[in-house]
Amino acid sequence: MDYSKFAAKLEPFLLMAKSAKGAAAARLIEDATAAPGVFVFSELLELANIQELGKSEQHQKHLALLQLFSYKTYQDYLENKNTLPALNKAQITKLKHLTIVSLAAERRILPYAELLKSLDVSNVRELEDLIIDGIYLDVLQGKLDQKEEQLEISYTMGRDLEPGKLEQVLAALKTWASTTAAVLSTLDAKIGSIAEANAAQKQSHQEHEKQLQANLKEVYDKQKEKGLGGGSGMASRRGTFQLGDRENMMDVDEPDSKGKNRKSSTDSAPKPLRKRNKF
């Protein structure tokens, strides 16, 4: 959210306030708190002639009015209404918008019930119209959840700091910074641990894969040696068998010198003589 545009709206009143005193300064405060688009007042409040109004019984209530719009809420106005100048409609609406900003600084989800009470609004329709006007003025940004009856704040403008609150803000920021640093340190350590675990796992996987490949190669080499040894023995036996068969065949069917096969001993025996019949 652009803070400079809110400061620019206050600039004309700052120029007039430099020479305004007493009643003129009081009147200037009334105009500034009612002027459209003016939502920050710290620079006006710090001017010496404005601070002098607190010393005047007649005008000190205008200084209190400026303090109200700077860092207080509508509930503060209701509680101190008798000691403050009467507010017109524009001032009341502006103060209610600033009250929503203050409530949003404490929590992001604002229930309708809490807003109705804090803003002294009688019905939900009026409340939602007030919130929508604040969104158009860029005082706040959020979402109306009618089902859950709550306002979800996205962001708001910043309000002026009440005296003595700066130290609290600084302490809160220091706490936030140290907490953030601790969280980041824890995250860095966790990320480093995860990276180391991943590296160790990767190395283990590579070693396992390397050992697996070596084992596979060893098994393959052994199977190859066994296969080669079994094949040569079988070939030798096959050669011996074929040679023996050939020799046996030559004993039976080997031809003689005239190219005729030898006859077995049974074939060479003399045939018995046949007797002739007598007539």
C-alpha positions, 0 to 999 in steps of 0.5 A: 500500500502506498503511504505517500499518497496519504501523506500528500493529502495531509500536506496542505494542512501542514502548510496552513498549520505553520502559521495557525495558532489558537482557534485557527489551529483548532479549526484546522484540526477539525478540517483535517480530521473530516477531510476526504483521504486524510488518514495520517496525522503524525506530522501535524500532531508534532508541530509546536503550535499544535502541541501548544493547544494542550496548554489552553483549556479552551482548545486542549480538547482539539488536541485530544481530537487529533490524538484520537484520529492519530492512533485511537479507536471509535471505542475510545471516542465513545468512552471519552465523548464528553471531553471531545468535540462533537464529531460530524458524519464524515469524522465518524465514518473515518474514525470507524475505518481507522478502527478497523485498521487497528483491529486488523493489526491484532488479527487477520480474521475479524468476526462480524460480531466483534466489528459490530460491537467495536464500531457500534453498528446496528446491522450487518448490511451497514457494516458491510457497506462501511467495509466496502467503502474502506476498500474503495478508499484503499484503507484496507483490502480484504474479503467479506465472507458472508457465510462465516460472517467474518472479514478476512484482511489481506493488508491495511494502511499503517496508523500513527504510533502512540507515544511509548509504542515505538519501543514495543514495535521495535521489541516485536520486530527484534523478536520476529527477526530472531525467530526468523533467523532461528527458523532459517538456520533450522531450515538450512541445517535440515536442507544440508542434512537432506543433501548429505543423505541424498549424496550418501544414498547416491554413492551407495547406489553407485557402489551397489550397481558397480558390484552387481555388474562385476558379479554378473561379469564373473558369472558370465565368464565362468559359464562361458568357460564351462560351455567351451570346455564341454564342447571340445570334449564332445567333439573329441568323442564324436571324432573317435566314434566316427573313426572306429565305425569306419574301421569296422565297415572296412573289415566287412566291405573292403574290396579285393584287389580286383575291385570285388568285395570280399566274401565271408567265410560262409560264402567261400565254403564248397556247395554239396554235389547233387546226385543225378537220377537214374532212369 
